[in-house]
């Protein structure tokens, strides 16, 4: 049987936040299955979670705030968060999870994204005759996310905030998990 090649045309919508969200979970799943380099995957999952959060704020902002595309470029993540929450009439408690985790998450993101070389005085214990462990030299703010529990907390809290904003905005529930969507029709060759 010969297969015809069809020319399809239409419009596709790419949901950046959903792609980043999936990438964060994938990085975390990978961290749990590898031993060497697992911490790099954990850190990637946390960083991708911050990117997910900001991309989702942009998604919801565009859906519910007139002129969002004009004001968004001038806003920092905190301002976006507050602006969207205010528009949705959400009460935000910065002192508790999940919002507390989001604030910590962006502090972490900023340290990486706006990274600066720095020096600090350290002490650690070394067992003679054993190889030196370089992770003893990594800063505490980085080591904070080297445990599966810490990364799971970030992922869970980001999920909770995404769902809260998404549902309150009245967006279709299925689009929270949708990476790409579109409508296409066959065109004549």
HELIX and SHEET records of a PDB file:
HELIX    1   1 UNK A   16  UNK A   33  1                                  18    
HELIX    2   2 UNK A   38  UNK A   64  1                                  27    
HELIX    3   3 UNK A   68  UNK A   71  1                                   4    
HELIX    4   4 UNK A   72  UNK A   74  5                                   3    
HELIX    5   5 UNK A   77  UNK A   87  1                                  11    
HELIX    6   6 UNK A   99  UNK A  113  1                                  15    
HELIX    7   7 UNK A  134  UNK A  137  5                                   4    
HELIX    8   8 UNK A  140  UNK A  143  1                                   4    
HELIX    9   9 UNK A  148  UNK A  168  1                                  21    
HELIX   10  10 UNK A  173  UNK A  176  5                                   4    
SHEET    1   A 2 UNK A   7  UNK A  14  0                                        
SHEET    2   A 2 UNK A 180  UNK A 187 -1                                        
END                                                                             
